[in-house]
Structure formats: C-alpha cells, structure tokens
Amino acid sequence: MLPLAIGTPNNGGPLVTAGGLIFIAATTDNKLRALNIKTGRQVWQDDLPAGDQTTEAHRSLAPFSHHTGSVAGPSCVL
C-alpha cells in the first residue's frame, strides 16, 4: 500500500465542458465525479450501480439544460 492518496486507475477518458467542469467515471470505484478544471478540486460526486470504465457522453438540449450519461455495468458482447 502506498502512503499517498492517489485514487484509482482510469480506464476511459474524461468529458470536459465549456463551463470548466471535467466529468470522469472511468475508475474502478463506481463513482461519477465532477472536477473544477482550473483548481482540480472535486465539486460533485455520486455512486454508480457498477463500474463505468468508459468516457461519458454529453448533450445540451437547450440553454442551461445539460445532460451527462454513461454506461455503467459489466462488459458484454452485442
């Protein structure tokens, strides 16, 4: 065990918004996080039903109406 708080490895990429937020859920700890791009500080976090390990998707439907989604769950063959 390392004596440093380094988090968990990422298996996907971040989603970066024009408003200065980074959304990341590509970790193995079943969390979705939002980080401030300027400070690096975590501004929001929530639990996912399973590990994500993907890059989030984003859609703006109207001014100030933004939706972020991801696929959380085990891998499968389609």
JOCORGI-V604479 format. One record per residue. N is the residue number from 0. RES is the residue in one letter. SS is DSSP state (h for helix, s for strand, l for the rest). BURIAL is b if it has 16 or more other C-alpha atoms within 10 Angstrom, else e. Layout:
BEGIN
N & RES & SS & BURIAL
N & RES & SS & BURIAL
END
This chain:
BEGIN
0 & M & l & e
1 & L & l & e
2 & P & l & e
3 & L & l & e
4 & A & l & e
5 & I & l & e
6 & G & l & e
7 & T & l & e
8 & P & l & e
9 & N & l & b
10 & N & l & e
11 & G & l & e
12 & G & l & e
13 & P & l & b
14 & L & s & b
15 & V & s & b
16 & T & l & e
17 & A & l & e
18 & G & l & e
19 & G & l & e
20 & L & s & b
21 & I & s & b
22 & F & s & b
23 & I & s & b
24 & A & l & b
25 & A & l & b
26 & T & l & b
27 & T & l & e
28 & D & l & b
29 & N & l & b
30 & K & s & b
31 & L & s & b
32 & R & s & b
33 & A & s & b
34 & L & s & b
35 & N & s & b
36 & I & l & b
37 & K & l & e
38 & T & l & e
39 & G & l & e
40 & R & l & e
41 & Q & s & e
42 & V & s & e
43 & W & s & e
44 & Q & s & e
45 & D & s & e
46 & D & s & e
47 & L & l & b
48 & P & l & e
49 & A & l & e
50 & G & l & b
51 & D & l & b
52 & Q & l & b
53 & T & l & b
54 & T & l & b
55 & E & l & b
56 & A & s & e
57 & H & s & e
58 & R & s & e
59 & S & s & e
60 & L & s & e
61 & A & s & e
62 & P & l & e
63 & F & l & e
64 & S & s & e
65 & H & s & e
66 & H & s & e
67 & T & s & e
68 & G & s & e
69 & S & l & b
70 & V & l & b
71 & A & l & b
72 & G & l & e
73 & P & l & e
74 & S & l & e
75 & C & l & e
76 & V & l & e
77 & L & l & e
END
